[in-house]
Amino acid sequence: MSELENNEPLLITEEEETAYDETEKVHIVRDEDENDLEHGVGCGGAPPFSWKKLWLFTGPGFLMSIAFLDPGNLEGDLQAGAVAGYSLLWLLMWATAMGLLVQLLSARLGVATGRHLAELCRDEYPTWARMVLWVMAEFALIGSDIQEVIGSAIAIKILSNGILPLWAGVLITALDCFVFLFLENYGIRKLEAVFAVLIATMAVSFAWMFGQAKPSGSELLIGILVPKLSSRTIQKAVGVVGCIIMPHNVFLHSALVQSREVDKRQKYRVQEALNYYTIESTIALFVSFMINLFVTTVFAKGFYNTDLADSIGLVNAGQYLQDKYGGGVFPILYIWGIGLLAAGQSSTITGTYAGQFIMGGFLNFKMKKWLRALITRSCAIIPTIIVALVFDSSEATLDVLNEWLNVLQSIQIPFALIPLLCLVSKEQIMGSFKIGPLYQTIAWLVAALVILINGYLLLEFFTSEVSGVVYTGLVTMFTASYGAFIFYLIARGITFTPWRFKAGSIQ
């Protein structure tokens, strides 16, 4: 570290916070035969397709896809498979498609404006509203991070044969923020390569389990193509859809896409970036869908219609797999542990990444990277260590905690989705890249569906968990305030004032 860097203040407020400095961005090399005068030939006015450019744009979508593969999603997969068998695979596919639509809107916002969602919220909302949005985003991130860290700690406990307790696994996982900082110093492409290895590890691990379990091919195909619901599976179906949209991931993707050098003065360059990001994100979420499908079908094959179906969870899943499928050359317990560890580690690092963008964007200050990562990581690690110490010996209590954390994240979903949809619909902000009426209608229907499904989860949870006059009164007051703020966000979206920079000003 240079003497100049040592003398820099920890907090820098003179400059506006940006997702990436110009020196950190990946340079997009133009093809030798590409000519600016020929840019009308390709799709949407963009230059013709290039595999080389697709490779250069590949990365942000795969980092975004990790939120679809975190330990919370894996637990939802295994429980859906155990309780509903193959019957919810169609819903998993369509839920992933809805998640893709939301993430493409997030990418569109980041590319067209050159700013990410947290920064735009800071400019577009009054101080009190943006502070509420910031606090909500931080709560959602902390809730997600606790689940991810606990998932990693469970994997470490499995792979150490129980020698390392849950709290020790939490401490080991906490070190990932320093790994993140180390990798970030070598450039965004090196960081993306590490995540690619972690995703590949998940894919190989869960595909190996799929091969050992040998699920029914015909039942799998029917489960994907034929929609089916029953009173027994409705709650798991709601859970499958509800856990797809992660609030912090919406903020994250709008920042990640700015890691590429895109000349926003040239409209066709912006369109080119959007085209490549669409392809890359679709491929990334197809991979995530296949991994989720592997997990669901393995547990559908092994535990559907058994006495264990309703009791299986992330904590005991590995042992249940071992008891069902035995050892083999590589015991399935450890294969599961390796896949779960890759899921937990990758999602906690992306959580640290998202936390930096959320904090910097809403509050508009720049910190040294190590300090901001330390603050972001501490917000999740400290409560997680407490959780690990208190609940290490109780699987049932960990399951209850997981339900509360799911509620915490469900509450936050409107506070990421509604600002996103309002912003991408406004010409003052998006210019010619605003979404059209049909796209707006589809996006709002998807958002409404996701919010209603999560509302159903909240109603079910509070109906079963909350009792007594005092608690009921508090929940009623909270619900009224919650609904009023959502109404405010929608109304505010209709009356956004013109922004100081228009994406439509590009030539």
Protein Blocks (a to p, Z undefined) as FASTA:
>chain_A
ZZklmmpcfbdckbccdfbdfklpccddddfklcfklmmmmghhiacddfklmmmmgojl
mmmmmmmmgfklmmmmmmmmmmnommlmmmmmmmmmmmmmmmmmmmmmmmmnopafklmm
mmmpcfklmmmmmmmmmmmmmmmmmmmmmmmmmmmmmmnnomacfklmmmmmmmmmmmmm
mmmmnojklmmmmmmmmmmmmmmmmmmmmmmnopafklmmmmmmmgcddfklmmmmmmmm
mmmpcfklmmmmmmmmmmpccdfkbmklmmmmmmmmmmmmmmmmmmmmmmmmmmmmmmmm
mmgoiaklmmgcfklmmmmmmmmnonojmdfklmmmmmmmmmmmmmmmmmmmmmmmmmmm
mnopacdfklmmmmmmmmmmmmmmmmmmmmmmmmklmmmmmmmmmmmmmmmmmmmmmmmm
mmmmpmklnmmmbccfklmmmmmmmmmmmmmmmmmmmmmmmmmmpgcjklmmmmmmmmmm
mmmmmmmmmmmmmmcccdfbdfklpZZ
